C-alpha cells in the first residue's frame, strides 16, 4: 500500500511539473493573455514562441514583450 501511494504521489508531482504556460495574442482584439494550453486555433498566436513553467513567469515576461505593450 505504501508503494502504491508513493507511485501516485510521484505521478501527481510529475504532472504538476509538466505544466506549461503560453503568452498568446488574439488576432482580432490584439490583446495578449496567458493560457495553460497551447493554442490550436488560428485566432490566437503564441507570442515570442515562449513556453513558461509558471503563470507568474509568463505574466512577467508578457509585460516586456513589445507586441503586448503597444
C-alpha positions as a printed Julia matrix, in Angstrom:
70×3 Matrix{Float64}:
  0.0    0.0     0.0
  2.85   2.4     0.77
  4.39   1.66   -2.62
  1.14   2.47   -4.42
  0.85   5.75   -2.54
  4.42   6.67   -3.46
  3.72   5.95   -7.14
  0.55   8.06   -7.04
  2.39  10.95   -5.41
  5.21  10.7    -7.97
  2.73  10.74  -10.85
  0.97  13.79   -9.43
  4.23  15.64   -8.84
  5.39  14.81  -12.37
  2.23  16.18  -13.91
  2.42  19.34  -11.82
  5.98  19.96  -13.0
  4.97  19.4   -16.63
  2.58  22.39  -16.64
  3.31  24.9   -19.38
  2.04  28.42  -19.89
  1.99  30.45  -23.08
  1.62  34.13  -23.86
 -0.85  34.39  -26.73
 -2.22  37.29  -28.75
 -5.76  37.43  -30.06
 -5.76  38.34  -33.76
 -8.98  40.33  -33.5
 -8.55  42.29  -30.27
 -4.72  42.44  -30.4
 -4.68  41.68  -26.65
 -2.19  39.34  -25.01
 -3.13  36.82  -22.35
 -1.54  33.91  -20.54
 -3.01  30.45  -21.16
 -2.16  27.0   -19.88
 -2.84  25.1   -23.1
 -1.13  25.51  -26.43
 -3.49  27.28  -28.84
 -4.83  25.18  -31.7
 -6.84  27.84  -33.49
 -5.75  30.49  -35.95
 -7.42  33.29  -33.96
 -4.64  33.3   -31.36
 -0.9   33.02  -31.82
  1.88  32.29  -29.39
  3.94  35.42  -28.79
  7.71  35.09  -28.85
  7.43  31.26  -29.14
  7.9   31.15  -25.39
  6.89  28.38  -23.04
  6.93  29.2   -19.36
  7.0   26.95  -16.3
  4.75  29.15  -14.17
  1.9   31.54  -14.8
  3.76  34.26  -12.89
  6.8   33.85  -15.13
  4.61  34.16  -18.24
  2.81  37.24  -16.89
  6.09  38.93  -16.02
  7.54  38.2   -19.44
  4.37  39.41  -21.18
  4.92  42.86  -19.68
  8.21  43.18  -21.57
  7.01  41.83  -24.95
  6.75  44.71  -27.4
  3.73  43.32  -29.22
  1.87  43.05  -25.9
  2.69  46.55  -24.65
  1.71  48.53  -27.75
